[in-house]
Amino acid sequence: MIKIDGELLEFISHAAKSTHPNEFAAFLREEKGIISEIVFSPFSIFGRNSSTISHFSLPIDASIVGTVHSHPSENGLPSREDLNFFSRYGKVHIIICYPYQRKNLFFYSRKGENLEYEVV
């Protein structure tokens, strides 16, 4: 089961609301078995239909375990492009969709399978 910090979920919700109607995207950092931080990549582009995050500008960091991004629609399912992206970056991927509340959070594996999570 994935463990994630409750304050981080609030931050993710706020980031999604702040960039709406554009998407936002970032990397997830895990410390001591809990996802507790997001890492924004320099040179990221947050657009209406997609976001681009540059992994080339990130430091080599074994604590990065996945990604988070928003969907400005009410659809929390990963697109084909999302699944392709998931397969390259870590084990946990979060999509938060409009209106960006906790019930609008979806956790996926790198293969797009639903993951259960616990807020700590």
Biopython code that builds the backbone (N, CA, C, O; Angstrom):
import numpy as np
from Bio.PDB.StructureBuilder import StructureBuilder

atoms = [
    (1, "MET", "N", (0.842, -1.180, 0.000)),
    (1, "MET", "CA", (0.000, 0.000, 0.000)),
    (1, "MET", "C", (0.888, 1.245, 0.000)),
    (1, "MET", "O", (1.880, 1.319, 0.725)),
    (2, "ILE", "N", (0.515, 2.206, -0.817)),
    (2, "ILE", "CA", (1.236, 3.470, -0.915)),
    (2, "ILE", "C", (0.861, 4.340, 0.278)),
    (2, "ILE", "O", (-0.313, 4.449, 0.633)),
    (3, "LYS", "N", (1.857, 4.951, 0.887)),
    (3, "LYS", "CA", (1.613, 5.894, 1.983)),
    (3, "LYS", "C", (1.993, 7.285, 1.500)),
    (3, "LYS", "O", (3.043, 7.485, 0.890)),
    (4, "ILE", "N", (1.102, 8.256, 1.790)),
    (4, "ILE", "CA", (1.351, 9.628, 1.344)),
    (4, "ILE", "C", (0.965, 10.600, 2.442)),
    (4, "ILE", "O", (-0.021, 10.399, 3.151)),
    (5, "ASP", "N", (1.736, 11.634, 2.571)),
    (5, "ASP", "CA", (1.518, 12.666, 3.571)),
    (5, "ASP", "C", (0.262, 13.481, 3.236)),
    (5, "ASP", "O", (0.079, 13.907, 2.096)),
    (6, "GLY", "N", (-0.588, 13.689, 4.225)),
    (6, "GLY", "CA", (-1.825, 14.441, 4.020)),
    (6, "GLY", "C", (-1.591, 15.886, 3.609)),
    (6, "GLY", "O", (-2.340, 16.425, 2.794)),
    (7, "GLU", "N", (-0.562, 16.522, 4.164)),
    (7, "GLU", "CA", (-0.258, 17.906, 3.780)),
    (7, "GLU", "C", (0.188, 17.984, 2.332)),
    (7, "GLU", "O", (-0.086, 18.967, 1.645)),
    (8, "LEU", "N", (0.873, 16.954, 1.870)),
    (8, "LEU", "CA", (1.283, 16.930, 0.470)),
    (8, "LEU", "C", (0.057, 16.847, -0.440)),
    (8, "LEU", "O", (0.020, 17.491, -1.489)),
    (9, "LEU", "N", (-0.937, 16.067, -0.049)),
    (9, "LEU", "CA", (-2.165, 15.990, -0.854)),
    (9, "LEU", "C", (-2.835, 17.356, -0.948)),
    (9, "LEU", "O", (-3.341, 17.730, -2.006)),
    (10, "GLU", "N", (-2.839, 18.095, 0.146)),
    (10, "GLU", "CA", (-3.401, 19.456, 0.128)),
    (10, "GLU", "C", (-2.602, 20.345, -0.820)),
    (10, "GLU", "O", (-3.178, 21.145, -1.558)),
    (11, "PHE", "N", (-1.287, 20.208, -0.802)),
    (11, "PHE", "CA", (-0.438, 20.992, -1.692)),
    (11, "PHE", "C", (-0.712, 20.643, -3.154)),
    (11, "PHE", "O", (-0.798, 21.532, -4.001)),
    (12, "ILE", "N", (-0.849, 19.358, -3.445)),
    (12, "ILE", "CA", (-1.149, 18.916, -4.810)),
    (12, "ILE", "C", (-2.473, 19.509, -5.267)),
    (12, "ILE", "O", (-2.581, 20.000, -6.391)),
    (13, "SER", "N", (-3.478, 19.465, -4.403)),
    (13, "SER", "CA", (-4.783, 20.035, -4.732)),
    (13, "SER", "C", (-4.657, 21.531, -5.030)),
    (13, "SER", "O", (-5.229, 22.028, -6.000)),
    (14, "HIS", "N", (-3.913, 22.232, -4.198)),
    (14, "HIS", "CA", (-3.724, 23.677, -4.385)),
    (14, "HIS", "C", (-2.976, 23.964, -5.693)),
    (14, "HIS", "O", (-3.335, 24.889, -6.423)),
    (15, "ALA", "N", (-1.942, 23.176, -5.987)),
    (15, "ALA", "CA", (-1.184, 23.373, -7.225)),
    (15, "ALA", "C", (-2.075, 23.166, -8.445)),
    (15, "ALA", "O", (-1.990, 23.921, -9.414)),
    (16, "ALA", "N", (-2.932, 22.142, -8.400)),
    (16, "ALA", "CA", (-3.836, 21.877, -9.526)),
    (16, "ALA", "C", (-4.833, 23.021, -9.708)),
    (16, "ALA", "O", (-5.092, 23.456, -10.830)),
    (17, "LYS", "N", (-5.386, 23.502, -8.598)),
    (17, "LYS", "CA", (-6.327, 24.624, -8.682)),
    (17, "LYS", "C", (-5.641, 25.883, -9.202)),
    (17, "LYS", "O", (-6.230, 26.639, -9.974)),
    (18, "SER", "N", (-4.402, 26.109, -8.782)),
    (18, "SER", "CA", (-3.671, 27.320, -9.171)),
    (18, "SER", "C", (-3.299, 27.342, -10.647)),
    (18, "SER", "O", (-3.200, 28.416, -11.242)),
    (19, "THR", "N", (-3.094, 26.180, -11.241)),
    (19, "THR", "CA", (-2.712, 26.142, -12.653)),
    (19, "THR", "C", (-3.900, 25.928, -13.588)),
    (19, "THR", "O", (-3.755, 26.055, -14.804)),
    (20, "HIS", "N", (-5.072, 25.606, -13.040)),
    (20, "HIS", "CA", (-6.272, 25.376, -13.853)),
    (20, "HIS", "C", (-6.569, 26.604, -14.706)),
    (20, "HIS", "O", (-6.496, 27.710, -14.170)),
    (21, "PRO", "N", (-6.892, 26.498, -15.969)),
    (21, "PRO", "CA", (-7.286, 25.292, -16.701)),
    (21, "PRO", "C", (-6.111, 24.528, -17.306)),
    (21, "PRO", "O", (-6.324, 23.576, -18.057)),
    (22, "ASN", "N", (-4.887, 24.918, -16.998)),
    (22, "ASN", "CA", (-3.731, 24.166, -17.486)),
    (22, "ASN", "C", (-3.446, 22.990, -16.569)),
    (22, "ASN", "O", (-3.855, 22.976, -15.407)),
    (23, "GLU", "N", (-2.750, 22.018, -17.098)),
    (23, "GLU", "CA", (-2.265, 20.905, -16.290)),
    (23, "GLU", "C", (-1.021, 21.353, -15.548)),
    (23, "GLU", "O", (-0.347, 22.299, -15.958)),
    (24, "PHE", "N", (-0.723, 20.668, -14.455)),
    (24, "PHE", "CA", (0.594, 20.801, -13.852)),
    (24, "PHE", "C", (1.166, 19.399, -13.707)),
    (24, "PHE", "O", (0.425, 18.417, -13.712)),
    (25, "ALA", "N", (2.474, 19.310, -13.578)),
    (25, "ALA", "CA", (3.120, 18.008, -13.428)),
    (25, "ALA", "C", (4.394, 18.175, -12.611)),
    (25, "ALA", "O", (5.064, 19.206, -12.672)),
    (26, "ALA", "N", (4.710, 17.139, -11.848)),
    (26, "ALA", "CA", (5.916, 17.150, -11.015)),
    (26, "ALA", "C", (6.301, 15.710, -10.689)),
    (26, "ALA", "O", (5.574, 14.770, -11.009)),
    (27, "PHE", "N", (7.437, 15.560, -10.057)),
    (27, "PHE", "CA", (7.909, 14.254, -9.608)),
    (27, "PHE", "C", (7.573, 14.075, -8.131)),
    (27, "PHE", "O", (7.426, 15.052, -7.397)),
    (28, "LEU", "N", (7.454, 12.818, -7.701)),
    (28, "LEU", "CA", (7.149, 12.482, -6.304)),
    (28, "LEU", "C", (8.406, 11.977, -5.609)),
    (28, "LEU", "O", (9.159, 11.175, -6.161)),
    (29, "ARG", "N", (8.621, 12.460, -4.388)),
    (29, "ARG", "CA", (9.764, 12.003, -3.582)),
    (29, "ARG", "C", (9.256, 11.260, -2.360)),
    (29, "ARG", "O", (8.338, 11.715, -1.676)),
    (30, "GLU", "N", (9.862, 10.114, -2.095)),
    (30, "GLU", "CA", (9.499, 9.274, -0.954)),
    (30, "GLU", "C", (10.643, 9.269, 0.052)),
    (30, "GLU", "O", (11.807, 9.109, -0.314)),
    (31, "GLU", "N", (10.295, 9.444, 1.322)),
    (31, "GLU", "CA", (11.275, 9.365, 2.394)),
    (31, "GLU", "C", (10.725, 8.474, 3.490)),
    (31, "GLU", "O", (9.613, 8.691, 3.972)),
    (32, "LYS", "N", (11.494, 7.477, 3.883)),
    (32, "LYS", "CA", (11.119, 6.533, 4.934)),
    (32, "LYS", "C", (9.775, 5.855, 4.637)),
    (32, "LYS", "O", (8.959, 5.655, 5.536)),
    (33, "GLY", "N", (9.561, 5.509, 3.371)),
    (33, "GLY", "CA", (8.361, 4.787, 2.976)),
    (33, "GLY", "C", (7.116, 5.626, 2.801)),
    (33, "GLY", "O", (6.033, 5.082, 2.587)),
    (34, "ILE", "N", (7.244, 6.959, 2.889)),
    (34, "ILE", "CA", (6.090, 7.862, 2.754)),
    (34, "ILE", "C", (6.385, 8.882, 1.658)),
    (34, "ILE", "O", (7.427, 9.537, 1.665)),
    (35, "ILE", "N", (5.450, 9.006, 0.716)),
    (35, "ILE", "CA", (5.584, 10.054, -0.294)),
    (35, "ILE", "C", (5.280, 11.366, 0.425)),
    (35, "ILE", "O", (4.172, 11.584, 0.915)),
    (36, "SER", "N", (6.290, 12.232, 0.476)),
    (36, "SER", "CA", (6.156, 13.412, 1.327)),
    (36, "SER", "C", (6.518, 14.723, 0.648)),
    (36, "SER", "O", (6.442, 15.784, 1.267)),
    (37, "GLU", "N", (6.914, 14.659, -0.626)),
    (37, "GLU", "CA", (7.357, 15.880, -1.286)),
    (37, "GLU", "C", (7.180, 15.746, -2.791)),
    (37, "GLU", "O", (7.256, 14.648, -3.342)),
    (38, "ILE", "N", (6.944, 16.877, -3.450)),
    (38, "ILE", "CA", (6.999, 16.871, -4.904)),
    (38, "ILE", "C", (8.183, 17.718, -5.330)),
    (38, "ILE", "O", (8.583, 18.658, -4.643)),
    (39, "VAL", "N", (8.730, 17.362, -6.473)),
    (39, "VAL", "CA", (9.882, 18.054, -7.024)),
    (39, "VAL", "C", (9.474, 18.608, -8.383)),
    (39, "VAL", "O", (9.161, 17.858, -9.308)),
    (40, "PHE", "N", (9.484, 19.933, -8.487)),
    (40, "PHE", "CA", (9.202, 20.556, -9.774)),
    (40, "PHE", "C", (10.488, 20.587, -10.582)),
    (40, "PHE", "O", (11.552, 20.929, -10.066)),
    (41, "SER", "N", (10.382, 20.235, -11.822)),
    (41, "SER", "CA", (11.525, 20.234, -12.714)),
    (41, "SER", "C", (11.640, 21.596, -13.391)),
    (41, "SER", "O", (10.651, 22.119, -13.905)),
    (42, "PRO", "N", (12.848, 22.178, -13.395)),
    (42, "PRO", "CA", (13.019, 23.403, -14.178)),
    (42, "PRO", "C", (12.671, 23.126, -15.637)),
    (42, "PRO", "O", (12.821, 22.002, -16.116)),
    (43, "PHE", "N", (12.230, 24.107, -16.304)),
    (43, "PHE", "CA", (11.896, 24.020, -17.724)),
    (43, "PHE", "C", (10.605, 23.247, -17.992)),
    (43, "PHE", "O", (10.364, 22.818, -19.121)),
    (44, "SER", "N", (9.778, 23.067, -16.968)),
    (44, "SER", "CA", (8.481, 22.415, -17.171)),
    (44, "SER", "C", (7.547, 23.361, -17.908)),
    (44, "SER", "O", (7.641, 24.582, -17.784)),
    (45, "ILE", "N", (6.648, 22.768, -18.674)),
    (45, "ILE", "CA", (5.647, 23.538, -19.407)),
    (45, "ILE", "C", (4.288, 22.990, -19.023)),
    (45, "ILE", "O", (4.018, 21.803, -19.206)),
    (46, "PHE", "N", (3.431, 23.851, -18.491)),
    (46, "PHE", "CA", (2.087, 23.446, -18.080)),
    (46, "PHE", "C", (1.100, 23.988, -19.112)),
    (46, "PHE", "O", (0.899, 25.198, -19.214)),
    (47, "GLY", "N", (0.486, 23.080, -19.878)),
    (47, "GLY", "CA", (-0.407, 23.491, -20.945)),
    (47, "GLY", "C", (-1.836, 23.046, -20.720)),
    (47, "GLY", "O", (-2.124, 22.318, -19.771)),
    (48, "ARG", "N", (-2.729, 23.481, -21.590)),
    (48, "ARG", "CA", (-4.150, 23.146, -21.485)),
    (48, "ARG", "C", (-4.426, 21.665, -21.711)),
    (48, "ARG", "O", (-5.274, 21.083, -21.033)),
    (49, "ASN", "N", (-3.729, 21.057, -22.646)),
    (49, "ASN", "CA", (-4.005, 19.663, -22.986)),
    (49, "ASN", "C", (-2.938, 18.693, -22.510)),
    (49, "ASN", "O", (-3.142, 17.480, -22.535)),
    (50, "SER", "N", (-1.826, 19.213, -22.085)),
    (50, "SER", "CA", (-0.753, 18.352, -21.589)),
    (50, "SER", "C", (0.289, 19.205, -20.881)),
    (50, "SER", "O", (0.307, 20.431, -20.988)),
    (51, "SER", "N", (1.147, 18.517, -20.162)),
    (51, "SER", "CA", (2.289, 19.167, -19.528)),
    (51, "SER", "C", (3.541, 18.434, -19.944)),
    (51, "SER", "O", (3.509, 17.247, -20.267)),
    (52, "THR", "N", (4.635, 19.149, -19.934)),
    (52, "THR", "CA", (5.919, 18.558, -20.247)),
    (52, "THR", "C", (6.843, 18.837, -19.077)),
    (52, "THR", "O", (7.013, 19.986, -18.668)),
    (53, "ILE", "N", (7.439, 17.779, -18.540)),
    (53, "ILE", "CA", (8.422, 17.969, -17.477)),
    (53, "ILE", "C", (9.748, 17.392, -17.934)),
    (53, "ILE", "O", (9.806, 16.309, -18.516)),
    (54, "SER", "N", (10.796, 18.125, -17.664)),
    (54, "SER", "CA", (12.121, 17.735, -18.115)),
    (54, "SER", "C", (12.822, 16.909, -17.050)),
    (54, "SER", "O", (13.146, 17.415, -15.976)),
    (55, "HIS", "N", (13.052, 15.657, -17.343)),
    (55, "HIS", "CA", (13.804, 14.823, -16.412)),
    (55, "HIS", "C", (15.306, 15.055, -16.540)),
    (55, "HIS", "O", (16.071, 14.642, -15.669)),
    (56, "PHE", "N", (15.730, 15.709, -17.612)),
    (56, "PHE", "CA", (17.150, 15.967, -17.825)),
    (56, "PHE", "C", (17.711, 16.960, -16.815)),
    (56, "PHE", "O", (18.911, 16.948, -16.537)),
    (57, "SER", "N", (16.860, 17.818, -16.266)),
    (57, "SER", "CA", (17.337, 18.834, -15.338)),
    (57, "SER", "C", (17.249, 18.397, -13.877)),
    (57, "SER", "O", (17.608, 19.161, -12.980)),
    (58, "LEU", "N", (16.774, 17.173, -13.632)),
    (58, "LEU", "CA", (16.693, 16.669, -12.258)),
    (58, "LEU", "C", (18.019, 16.068, -11.821)),
    (58, "LEU", "O", (18.752, 15.507, -12.635)),
    (59, "PRO", "N", (18.325, 16.186, -10.530)),
    (59, "PRO", "CA", (19.526, 15.494, -10.046)),
    (59, "PRO", "C", (19.267, 13.988, -10.010)),
    (59, "PRO", "O", (18.115, 13.553, -9.987)),
    (60, "ILE", "N", (20.321, 13.208, -10.004)),
    (60, "ILE", "CA", (20.168, 11.768, -9.817)),
    (60, "ILE", "C", (19.703, 11.589, -8.381)),
    (60, "ILE", "O", (20.404, 11.966, -7.443)),
    (61, "ASP", "N", (18.522, 11.013, -8.214)),
    (61, "ASP", "CA", (17.882, 10.994, -6.888)),
    (61, "ASP", "C", (17.051, 9.729, -6.753)),
    (61, "ASP", "O", (15.973, 9.625, -7.338)),
    (62, "ALA", "N", (17.545, 8.775, -5.988)),
    (62, "ALA", "CA", (16.849, 7.500, -5.814)),
    (62, "ALA", "C", (15.558, 7.635, -5.028)),
    (62, "ALA", "O", (14.760, 6.698, -5.003)),
    (63, "SER", "N", (15.326, 8.784, -4.379)),
    (63, "SER", "CA", (14.103, 8.957, -3.604)),
    (63, "SER", "C", (12.913, 9.366, -4.474)),
    (63, "SER", "O", (11.783, 9.402, -3.987)),
    (64, "ILE", "N", (13.146, 9.674, -5.748)),
    (64, "ILE", "CA", (12.039, 10.002, -6.662)),
    (64, "ILE", "C", (11.410, 8.688, -7.102)),
    (64, "ILE", "O", (12.064, 7.836, -7.703)),
    (65, "VAL", "N", (10.100, 8.540, -6.781)),
    (65, "VAL", "CA", (9.423, 7.259, -7.002)),
    (65, "VAL", "C", (8.309, 7.319, -8.044)),
    (65, "VAL", "O", (7.675, 6.302, -8.328)),
    (66, "GLY", "N", (8.064, 8.488, -8.611)),
    (66, "GLY", "CA", (6.991, 8.574, -9.597)),
    (66, "GLY", "C", (6.657, 10.010, -9.936)),
    (66, "GLY", "O", (7.482, 10.913, -9.797)),
    (67, "THR", "N", (5.417, 10.204, -10.388)),
    (67, "THR", "CA", (4.989, 11.515, -10.870)),
    (67, "THR", "C", (3.589, 11.847, -10.370)),
    (67, "THR", "O", (2.851, 10.980, -9.902)),
    (68, "VAL", "N", (3.255, 13.105, -10.483)),
    (68, "VAL", "CA", (1.895, 13.582, -10.233)),
    (68, "VAL", "C", (1.569, 14.591, -11.317)),
    (68, "VAL", "O", (2.410, 15.403, -11.703)),
    (69, "HIS", "N", (0.340, 14.532, -11.802)),
    (69, "HIS", "CA", (-0.104, 15.577, -12.717)),
    (69, "HIS", "C", (-1.622, 15.736, -12.615)),
    (69, "HIS", "O", (-2.329, 14.859, -12.120)),
    (70, "SER", "N", (-2.090, 16.873, -13.096)),
    (70, "SER", "CA", (-3.514, 17.161, -13.033)),
    (70, "SER", "C", (-4.160, 16.969, -14.399)),
    (70, "SER", "O", (-3.520, 17.082, -15.444)),
    (71, "HIS", "N", (-5.453, 16.675, -14.344)),
    (71, "HIS", "CA", (-6.307, 16.677, -15.536)),
    (71, "HIS", "C", (-7.348, 17.766, -15.312)),
    (71, "HIS", "O", (-8.123, 17.674, -14.361)),
    (72, "PRO", "N", (-7.390, 18.781, -16.147)),
    (72, "PRO", "CA", (-8.357, 19.863, -15.964)),
    (72, "PRO", "C", (-9.804, 19.466, -16.262)),
    (72, "PRO", "O", (-10.706, 20.301, -16.193)),
    (73, "SER", "N", (-10.018, 18.211, -16.588)),
    (73, "SER", "CA", (-11.371, 17.693, -16.803)),
    (73, "SER", "C", (-11.746, 16.830, -15.602)),
    (73, "SER", "O", (-10.971, 16.712, -14.654)),
    (74, "GLU", "N", (-12.920, 16.235, -15.641)),
    (74, "GLU", "CA", (-13.364, 15.340, -14.570)),
    (74, "GLU", "C", (-12.938, 13.894, -14.813)),
    (74, "GLU", "O", (-13.408, 12.987, -14.127)),
    (75, "ASN", "N", (-12.064, 13.676, -15.771)),
    (75, "ASN", "CA", (-11.597, 12.335, -16.126)),
    (75, "ASN", "C", (-10.277, 12.041, -15.420)),
    (75, "ASN", "O", (-9.262, 12.675, -15.709)),
    (76, "GLY", "N", (-10.287, 11.094, -14.506)),
    (76, "GLY", "CA", (-9.085, 10.722, -13.777)),
    (76, "GLY", "C", (-8.370, 9.517, -14.354)),
    (76, "GLY", "O", (-7.411, 9.024, -13.760)),
    (77, "LEU", "N", (-8.819, 9.040, -15.494)),
    (77, "LEU", "CA", (-8.178, 7.883, -16.127)),
    (77, "LEU", "C", (-6.934, 8.304, -16.893)),
    (77, "LEU", "O", (-6.915, 9.380, -17.491)),
    (78, "PRO", "N", (-5.897, 7.477, -16.885)),
    (78, "PRO", "CA", (-4.697, 7.824, -17.644)),
    (78, "PRO", "C", (-4.926, 7.663, -19.145)),
    (78, "PRO", "O", (-5.559, 6.708, -19.596)),
    (79, "SER", "N", (-4.402, 8.609, -19.898)),
    (79, "SER", "CA", (-4.460, 8.530, -21.355)),
    (79, "SER", "C", (-3.361, 7.586, -21.849)),
    (79, "SER", "O", (-2.539, 7.118, -21.062)),
    (80, "ARG", "N", (-3.353, 7.317, -23.126)),
    (80, "ARG", "CA", (-2.298, 6.503, -23.717)),
    (80, "ARG", "C", (-0.936, 7.168, -23.491)),
    (80, "ARG", "O", (0.055, 6.496, -23.204)),
    (81, "GLU", "N", (-0.904, 8.507, -23.627)),
    (81, "GLU", "CA", (0.337, 9.245, -23.396)),
    (81, "GLU", "C", (0.764, 9.147, -21.933)),
    (81, "GLU", "O", (1.951, 9.015, -21.637)),
    (82, "ASP", "N", (-0.214, 9.212, -21.010)),
    (82, "ASP", "CA", (0.098, 9.055, -19.587)),
    (82, "ASP", "C", (0.730, 7.702, -19.322)),
    (82, "ASP", "O", (1.743, 7.608, -18.630)),
    (83, "LEU", "N", (0.133, 6.655, -19.872)),
    (83, "LEU", "CA", (0.654, 5.296, -19.649)),
    (83, "LEU", "C", (2.075, 5.153, -20.194)),
    (83, "LEU", "O", (2.914, 4.491, -19.582)),
    (84, "ASN", "N", (2.339, 5.766, -21.326)),
    (84, "ASN", "CA", (3.689, 5.740, -21.885)),
    (84, "ASN", "C", (4.653, 6.457, -20.932)),
    (84, "ASN", "O", (5.758, 5.977, -20.680)),
    (85, "PHE", "N", (4.232, 7.590, -20.414)),
    (85, "PHE", "CA", (5.045, 8.354, -19.467)),
    (85, "PHE", "C", (5.263, 7.567, -18.176)),
    (85, "PHE", "O", (6.382, 7.509, -17.665)),
    (86, "PHE", "N", (4.198, 6.963, -17.648)),
    (86, "PHE", "CA", (4.292, 6.174, -16.411)),
    (86, "PHE", "C", (5.342, 5.072, -16.536)),
    (86, "PHE", "O", (6.087, 4.804, -15.593)),
    (87, "SER", "N", (5.393, 4.441, -17.696)),
    (87, "SER", "CA", (6.283, 3.293, -17.872)),
    (87, "SER", "C", (7.755, 3.677, -17.760)),
    (87, "SER", "O", (8.610, 2.806, -17.605)),
    (88, "ARG", "N", (8.057, 4.963, -17.837)),
    (88, "ARG", "CA", (9.444, 5.410, -17.806)),
    (88, "ARG", "C", (9.876, 6.017, -16.478)),
    (88, "ARG", "O", (11.073, 6.196, -16.253)),
    (89, "TYR", "N", (8.933, 6.340, -15.590)),
    (89, "TYR", "CA", (9.292, 7.107, -14.397)),
    (89, "TYR", "C", (8.685, 6.523, -13.130)),
    (89, "TYR", "O", (7.564, 6.881, -12.769)),
    (90, "GLY", "N", (9.382, 5.651, -12.461)),
    (90, "GLY", "CA", (9.005, 5.240, -11.122)),
    (90, "GLY", "C", (7.852, 4.264, -11.034)),
    (90, "GLY", "O", (7.402, 3.702, -12.032)),
    (91, "LYS", "N", (7.382, 4.079, -9.793)),
    (91, "LYS", "CA", (6.386, 3.048, -9.505)),
    (91, "LYS", "C", (5.018, 3.592, -9.134)),
    (91, "LYS", "O", (4.045, 2.838, -9.128)),
    (92, "VAL", "N", (4.912, 4.894, -8.820)),
    (92, "VAL", "CA", (3.653, 5.490, -8.372)),
    (92, "VAL", "C", (3.365, 6.726, -9.201)),
    (92, "VAL", "O", (4.227, 7.585, -9.390)),
    (93, "HIS", "N", (2.134, 6.801, -9.694)),
    (93, "HIS", "CA", (1.744, 7.949, -10.504)),
    (93, "HIS", "C", (0.362, 8.408, -10.052)),
    (93, "HIS", "O", (-0.582, 7.622, -9.968)),
    (94, "ILE", "N", (0.271, 9.691, -9.765)),
    (94, "ILE", "CA", (-0.978, 10.257, -9.267)),
    (94, "ILE", "C", (-1.560, 11.167, -10.332)),
    (94, "ILE", "O", (-0.858, 11.984, -10.927)),
    (95, "ILE", "N", (-2.862, 11.010, -10.562)),
    (95, "ILE", "CA", (-3.619, 11.962, -11.373)),
    (95, "ILE", "C", (-4.660, 12.572, -10.452)),
    (95, "ILE", "O", (-5.388, 11.856, -9.763)),
    (96, "ILE", "N", (-4.727, 13.894, -10.442)),
    (96, "ILE", "CA", (-5.788, 14.590, -9.732)),
    (96, "ILE", "C", (-6.597, 15.323, -10.794)),
    (96, "ILE", "O", (-6.048, 16.078, -11.597)),
    (97, "CYS", "N", (-7.907, 15.092, -10.787)),
    (97, "CYS", "CA", (-8.741, 15.723, -11.809)),
    (97, "CYS", "C", (-9.672, 16.750, -11.167)),
    (97, "CYS", "O", (-9.875, 16.771, -9.953)),
    (98, "TYR", "N", (-10.223, 17.593, -12.023)),
    (98, "TYR", "CA", (-11.128, 18.661, -11.607)),
    (98, "TYR", "C", (-12.320, 18.068, -10.862)),
    (98, "TYR", "O", (-12.871, 17.075, -11.338)),
    (99, "PRO", "N", (-12.751, 18.607, -9.735)),
    (99, "PRO", "CA", (-12.404, 19.895, -9.115)),
    (99, "PRO", "C", (-11.292, 19.832, -8.080)),
    (99, "PRO", "O", (-11.228, 20.682, -7.193)),
    (100, "TYR", "N", (-10.414, 18.838, -8.179)),
    (100, "TYR", "CA", (-9.172, 18.783, -7.417)),
    (100, "TYR", "C", (-9.363, 18.616, -5.910)),
    (100, "TYR", "O", (-8.744, 19.318, -5.110)),
    (101, "GLN", "N", (-10.214, 17.694, -5.546)),
    (101, "GLN", "CA", (-10.411, 17.359, -4.138)),
    (101, "GLN", "C", (-9.871, 15.946, -3.910)),
    (101, "GLN", "O", (-9.485, 15.267, -4.861)),
    (102, "ARG", "N", (-9.843, 15.503, -2.651)),
    (102, "ARG", "CA", (-9.285, 14.175, -2.347)),
    (102, "ARG", "C", (-10.007, 13.060, -3.095)),
    (102, "ARG", "O", (-9.387, 12.073, -3.490)),
    (103, "LYS", "N", (-11.302, 13.212, -3.288)),
    (103, "LYS", "CA", (-12.038, 12.170, -4.010)),
    (103, "LYS", "C", (-11.674, 12.146, -5.496)),
    (103, "LYS", "O", (-12.063, 11.230, -6.221)),
    (104, "ASN", "N", (-10.929, 13.154, -5.942)),
    (104, "ASN", "CA", (-10.519, 13.252, -7.339)),
    (104, "ASN", "C", (-9.065, 12.836, -7.549)),
    (104, "ASN", "O", (-8.463, 13.169, -8.570)),
    (105, "LEU", "N", (-8.498, 12.106, -6.578)),
    (105, "LEU", "CA", (-7.134, 11.599, -6.666)),
    (105, "LEU", "C", (-7.152, 10.144, -7.099)),
    (105, "LEU", "O", (-7.929, 9.342, -6.580)),
    (106, "PHE", "N", (-6.297, 9.809, -8.047)),
    (106, "PHE", "CA", (-6.201, 8.443, -8.533)),
    (106, "PHE", "C", (-4.732, 8.044, -8.564)),
    (106, "PHE", "O", (-3.895, 8.771, -9.099)),
    (107, "PHE", "N", (-4.425, 6.894, -7.993)),
    (107, "PHE", "CA", (-3.057, 6.391, -7.911)),
    (107, "PHE", "C", (-2.917, 5.205, -8.856)),
    (107, "PHE", "O", (-3.749, 4.298, -8.862)),
    (108, "TYR", "N", (-1.850, 5.226, -9.658)),
    (108, "TYR", "CA", (-1.634, 4.185, -10.652)),
    (108, "TYR", "C", (-0.207, 3.642, -10.577)),
    (108, "TYR", "O", (0.722, 4.339, -10.171)),
    (109, "SER", "N", (-0.062, 2.391, -10.977)),
    (109, "SER", "CA", (1.256, 1.786, -11.131)),
    (109, "SER", "C", (1.835, 2.222, -12.471)),
    (109, "SER", "O", (1.167, 2.900, -13.251)),
    (110, "ARG", "N", (3.055, 1.837, -12.728)),
    (110, "ARG", "CA", (3.680, 2.174, -14.010)),
    (110, "ARG", "C", (2.972, 1.513, -15.192)),
    (110, "ARG", "O", (3.151, 1.926, -16.338)),
    (111, "LYS", "N", (2.155, 0.470, -14.906)),
    (111, "LYS", "CA", (1.374, -0.194, -15.958)),
    (111, "LYS", "C", (-0.052, 0.338, -16.050)),
    (111, "LYS", "O", (-0.834, -0.136, -16.874)),
    (112, "GLY", "N", (-0.402, 1.325, -15.210)),
    (112, "GLY", "CA", (-1.732, 1.906, -15.239)),
    (112, "GLY", "C", (-2.741, 1.185, -14.359)),
    (112, "GLY", "O", (-3.941, 1.436, -14.462)),
    (113, "GLU", "N", (-2.267, 0.288, -13.490)),
    (113, "GLU", "CA", (-3.165, -0.417, -12.574)),
    (113, "GLU", "C", (-3.458, 0.482, -11.367)),
    (113, "GLU", "O", (-2.587, 1.220, -10.905)),
    (114, "ASN", "N", (-4.686, 0.408, -10.868)),
    (114, "ASN", "CA", (-5.052, 1.200, -9.694)),
    (114, "ASN", "C", (-4.261, 0.734, -8.474)),
    (114, "ASN", "O", (-4.081, -0.464, -8.260)),
    (115, "LEU", "N", (-3.799, 1.683, -7.688)),
    (115, "LEU", "CA", (-3.088, 1.395, -6.451)),
    (115, "LEU", "C", (-3.869, 1.951, -5.279)),
    (115, "LEU", "O", (-4.454, 3.030, -5.367)),
    (116, "GLU", "N", (-3.877, 1.219, -4.193)),
    (116, "GLU", "CA", (-4.507, 1.724, -2.967)),
    (116, "GLU", "C", (-3.497, 2.572, -2.231)),
    (116, "GLU", "O", (-2.290, 2.342, -2.305)),
    (117, "TYR", "N", (-4.015, 3.565, -1.515)),
    (117, "TYR", "CA", (-3.127, 4.434, -0.769)),
    (117, "TYR", "C", (-3.697, 4.751, 0.605)),
    (117, "TYR", "O", (-4.899, 4.642, 0.849)),
    (118, "GLU", "N", (-2.802, 5.143, 1.482)),
    (118, "GLU", "CA", (-3.161, 5.520, 2.840)),
    (118, "GLU", "C", (-2.602, 6.903, 3.109)),
    (118, "GLU", "O", (-1.434, 7.174, 2.828)),
    (119, "VAL", "N", (-3.434, 7.777, 3.652)),
    (119, "VAL", "CA", (-2.989, 9.119, 4.015)),
    (119, "VAL", "C", (-2.432, 9.064, 5.438)),
    (119, "VAL", "O", (-3.099, 8.593, 6.359)),
    (120, "VAL", "N", (-1.207, 9.549, 5.603)),
    (120, "VAL", "CA", (-0.569, 9.533, 6.927)),
    (120, "VAL", "C", (-0.225, 10.939, 7.365)),
    (120, "VAL", "O", (0.318, 11.131, 8.453)),
]
sb = StructureBuilder()
sb.init_structure("model")
sb.init_model(0)
sb.init_chain("A")
sb.init_seg("    ")
for serial, (resi, resn, name, xyz) in enumerate(atoms, 1):
    if name == "N":
        sb.init_residue(resn, " ", resi, " ")
    sb.init_atom(name, np.array(xyz, "f"), 0.0, 1.0, " ", f" {name:<3s}", serial, name[0])
structure = sb.get_structure()
